[in-house]
Amino acid sequence: MNARPLLWLLALLTGTFCGRPSERATGGPIDTPVLPDDWAFRSLGRPPVPASRFTRNGSPNPIDAFIDAKLAQLKLSPSPEADKRSLLRRVYFDLIGLPPALEEMRAFLADKSPRAYERVVDRLLASPRYGERWARHWMDAVHFAETHGHDQDRIRTNAWPYRDYLIASFNADKPYTRFVQEQVAGDVLFPDDPQAAVALGFIAAGPWDESSLRDIREDTIDRQIGRYLDRDDMVTTVMQTFTSTTVQCARCHDHKFDPISQRDYYALQAVFAGVDRANRVYDIDPAVHRRRQALLHDRKRLERGDRELLLAPGTQREVAEWERALSERKPGWKVLEAQTFVSVGGATLTRQSDGSLLASGPRPERDTYTITAAAPLPGITAVRLEVLADESLPKGGPGRQDNGNLHLSEFQLLVFEPVAAAPREVHLVNPSADFDQTGWTIEHALDRNEKTAWGIHPKVGETHQAVFQLKTPLTLPSGSTLTFALKQLHGEGHLIGRPRLSVTDAQPPARARVLPTEIEQILAIPAASLPPARVRCTGSDAVTSTSRLSWRCPAH
């Protein structure tokens, strides 16, 4: 988000969003702080406390005086004071949503102190249940849900941190100003606070039309309509929650009742123009959060080809050390000799001399390959899947689809131990691949969502590989068997043409991580063969370097 529009939005939320209706309808100044004659747009003021019996008796809460004065004006009498049993039940349900336990009721009835009720209130306000109770009201206001809504209504697995943020905020009695700022622009206003990023769940809390915003092509009108509707929900949520104003009416016409023009509405929507609902990494530990943010900042500089960062002495040293460690600690891979291999869809899998399996014969729409092999190592830390190019496959493979592509929906590993009564699934983590098709990354092969998948288009006609680390390294007794399930469920024949499986016991497992093909090609060039690169970095003198980074540094 751009900071300037965000500050403007926050100013709107604090009451400066007003102007003369005639000016706003004709495109006049949008920042004229002229308030209409309507109490809803007046600044808050502190009225004098009216005289009443509560004032005379020294009531600690002036609200009682206002209520008593209004009752007297209407010639009404207050209801009788509630008995202690009813009072306790009321305050329990109101503050924590639960009834008092029997022993709590007995203790309160036996407490004759004039501060008995006050102590109960203090205890309930300090209870974790208080935040749980009152966060529910806020979640209703921002239409929080743990599914996306719409026709697919898929479960939103990462909605819960925002819920927990709300509970913690209510329990900590967070100042309302900070509460608003964190939820509308926490990442901009409080970049060092990881919980401020979690607070942005407020903007992401609404429905998300998966069909329009993910499954439809980017260059279609329907995709643009879906995006505008998504932004409208964000604007509506912000303005209705914090100002109780139906600003969304101005999406189609100047507001008929409030001083809000279409110009105002689309100015507000522009604040959210670059915002999408998506999962976002955050760290509970502030130190880790700051480190991640610094690394992400450097990553953006690298992606821009920032020559000053690329050729900085510290960067050169880090890369040189990384190359040295990489060359010294290359993992050793053991190719599995498949004992059984079955295609659920009826394809023919034929063992090759290099340990791979070549698919031929029928090409079903969808398929699952189940491959078993004896564990060749007593310990396993990572698994590698190679999808090999082959001249018998369309476009040279490595997929069986007419365009040479493949889609791996899910990759699973089970281990059968000789003494075990049943197999157990092995938890795979940190997937990496030498190439990811846009929108079809290797992470999709482990997301337990059979509608997503890993693909390699347009890099067809080439061999590719993916590595999956084991969350917990396996220590296997002799005679153990490994079973792999390669689910390919996208359809249209997006199947693997020639898979090969390998395992390693490399420690740490991160050593087995796959690098992108372009990086591997650069690393394959001997350092002595790299030509000296004389480049001029902004704000520094000319630098001569044979670093691979300078070789990759884009020319001016």
Secondary structure, DSSP 8 states (H G I E B T S, - for coil): --HHHHHHHHHIIIII----HHHHHTT--S------S-GGGS----------HHHHTT-S-HHHHHHHHHHHHTT--------HHHHHHHHHHHHTSS---HHHHHHHHH---TTHHHHHHHHHHTSHHHHHHHHHHHHHHTT--SB--TTT--B-TT-HHHHHHHHHHHHTT--HHHHHHHHHHHHHH-TT-HHHHHTTHHHH-S---HIIIIIS-TTSHHHHHHHHHHHHHHHHHHHHHHH---GGGGGTSS-SSSS--HHHHHHHHHHTTT---------SSHHHHHHHHHHHHHHHHHHTT-HHHHT-HHHHHHHHHHHHHHHHS----EE--EEEEEETT--EEEE-TTS-EEEES---SSEEEEEEEE--SSEEEEEEEEE---TTSGGG-SBSSTTS---B-EEEEEEE-TT-SS-EEE-EEEEEES--BTTB-GGGGGSS-TT--B--TT--SS-EEEEEEEEEEEE--TT-EEEEEEEE-S-TT--BSSEEEEEE--SSGGGG----HHHHHHHTS-GGGS--EEEE-TTS-EEEE--HHHHHS---
